[in-house]
Structures are given as C-alpha cells and as structure tokens.
Amino acid sequence: MIGFTTKYIPGGTLENPKVPFRFEWIQQLTQLVDFLNLELGIMHQGIAPRNLLIDPDTHKLLLFDFDWVACGKKGLLDGRDDVTNVVFTLYELITNDTHFTSIPHWERNMDTVQSIPE
C-alpha cells in the first residue's frame, strides 16, 4: 500500500456557496489547466468546485483529487476533458447555478452553457 499526506488547508473547497467568487481564480484555474495539459501532458478529468481548495492565507486555488488523471490518451474518458470542466466550473462559481451538477459529465457540452437564455 502506498499513501501520502498533504498540508491541511482550512479554507474548504469552492463547493461552498458562501465563498465569494474572486476573479483572480479564473486566471489561476486556466493557467493551472494549461500547465497540466500542455506542459505535463496530463488531463485531470475531474475539475469541479468540489476539487478546488482555497488557501485562506493566499486566496490561491489548489487542485486535488487526481484519481481520474490521464497521461496523453491513456486513461482518457469520454466527456471528461478539462476545458469543458473549466467552463462548467466557472459558470457554477460565477452564477451560483448548480443545476449542471445533476447532468452526467458525458452529456455536458459547451453548447449547453452558451444556449442559456439571458
């Protein structure tokens, strides 16, 4: 059995609707996904508010829960691309609209968000 521990982060996750949205998180999240996808060649495949911790001292996001990670095309699952996950995550954080969480990831696509009436 292999195990590891990480530093305790008391800030909680972005799944908490009482946490006010910070615009700097858009840049942090997109830079993180670019780094994972383009520099390391891995796809997290589970980016969601519940997997984003907030460091209360720095207000930086920390991505965790890498159990669905894919390296290149090995382990890549349909409908779990990081770009789509970022779009749905940012939509949920900015609007506090969580109804997309009930839609299975393989049925989500960006047209769903873009076609929402104003």
C-alpha positions as CSV (number, residue, x, y, z in Angstrom):
1,M,0.0,0.0,0.0
2,I,1.3,3.4,-0.9
3,G,0.0,6.6,0.8
4,F,0.8,10.2,1.1
5,T,-0.4,13.2,3.0
6,T,-0.6,16.9,2.2
7,K,-0.6,20.0,4.2
8,Y,-4.0,20.7,5.8
9,I,-5.8,23.6,4.1
10,P,-8.5,25.0,6.3
11,G,-10.2,27.2,3.7
12,G,-12.5,24.5,2.3
13,T,-13.5,24.0,-1.3
14,L,-15.2,26.2,-3.8
15,E,-18.3,23.9,-3.5
16,N,-19.3,26.1,-0.5
17,P,-21.8,28.7,-2.0
18,K,-20.9,31.2,0.8
19,V,-17.4,31.7,-0.6
20,P,-17.4,34.9,-2.6
21,F,-16.1,34.5,-6.1
22,R,-12.7,36.1,-6.9
23,F,-11.9,37.0,-10.5
24,E,-8.3,36.0,-10.0
25,W,-9.4,32.4,-9.7
26,I,-10.3,32.5,-13.5
27,Q,-6.7,33.1,-14.3
28,Q,-5.4,30.7,-11.7
29,L,-7.6,27.9,-13.0
30,T,-6.9,28.4,-16.7
31,Q,-3.1,28.7,-16.0
32,L,-3.2,25.5,-14.0
33,V,-5.1,23.6,-16.7
34,D,-2.7,24.9,-19.3
35,F,0.2,23.7,-17.2
36,L,-1.2,20.3,-16.6
37,N,-2.4,19.8,-20.2
38,L,0.3,21.5,-22.2
39,E,3.4,21.3,-20.1
40,L,2.9,17.9,-18.3
41,G,0.7,16.2,-20.8
42,I,-1.8,15.1,-18.3
43,M,-5.6,15.7,-18.0
44,H,-7.2,15.9,-14.6
45,Q,-10.6,14.9,-15.9
46,G,-12.4,15.9,-12.6
47,I,-12.1,19.7,-12.4
48,A,-15.1,20.9,-10.3
49,P,-15.7,23.2,-7.4
50,R,-15.5,20.3,-5.0
51,N,-11.9,19.6,-6.1
52,L,-10.7,23.1,-5.7
53,L,-9.4,24.1,-2.3
54,I,-8.9,27.7,-1.2
55,D,-5.8,28.6,0.7
56,P,-7.2,31.2,3.2
57,D,-3.9,32.9,3.6
58,T,-3.1,33.5,-0.1
59,H,-6.5,33.0,-1.8
60,K,-4.9,30.7,-4.2
61,L,-6.7,27.7,-5.6
62,L,-5.3,24.2,-5.1
63,L,-6.5,21.4,-7.3
64,F,-6.7,17.9,-5.7
65,D,-8.3,14.5,-6.3
66,F,-6.2,13.2,-9.2
67,D,-7.9,9.8,-9.3
68,W,-9.2,10.2,-12.9
69,V,-5.9,11.6,-14.3
70,A,-4.9,10.6,-17.8
71,C,-1.5,10.8,-19.4
72,G,-1.7,11.5,-23.1
73,K,-4.5,9.4,-24.5
74,K,-4.0,6.6,-21.9
75,G,-6.9,6.7,-19.5
76,L,-8.7,9.5,-21.3
77,L,-12.5,9.2,-20.7
78,D,-15.3,10.5,-23.0
79,G,-16.7,13.7,-21.8
80,R,-14.1,14.4,-19.1
81,D,-11.9,16.9,-20.9
82,D,-10.5,19.7,-18.7
83,V,-11.6,22.6,-20.9
84,T,-15.3,21.6,-20.7
85,N,-14.9,21.0,-16.9
86,V,-13.4,24.5,-16.5
87,V,-16.3,26.1,-18.4
88,F,-18.9,24.4,-16.2
89,T,-16.9,25.1,-13.1
90,L,-16.6,28.8,-13.8
91,Y,-20.2,29.0,-14.8
92,E,-21.2,27.4,-11.5
93,L,-18.9,29.7,-9.5
94,I,-19.9,32.9,-11.1
95,T,-23.6,32.3,-11.2
96,N,-24.1,30.0,-8.2
97,D,-26.3,27.9,-10.5
98,T,-25.6,24.3,-9.6
99,H,-28.2,22.5,-11.8
100,F,-25.5,21.3,-14.2
101,T,-24.0,19.1,-11.5
102,S,-27.0,16.8,-11.9
103,I,-26.1,16.2,-15.6
104,P,-23.7,13.3,-16.2
105,H,-20.3,14.5,-17.5
106,W,-20.7,12.6,-20.7
107,E,-23.9,14.6,-21.5
108,R,-22.3,18.0,-20.8
109,N,-21.1,20.2,-23.7
110,M,-20.3,23.8,-24.0
111,D,-23.3,24.5,-26.2
112,T,-25.5,23.8,-23.1
113,V,-23.9,26.8,-21.3
114,Q,-23.9,29.0,-24.4
115,S,-27.6,28.4,-25.1
116,I,-28.8,29.5,-21.7
117,P,-31.3,32.4,-22.2
118,E,-30.3,35.7,-20.6
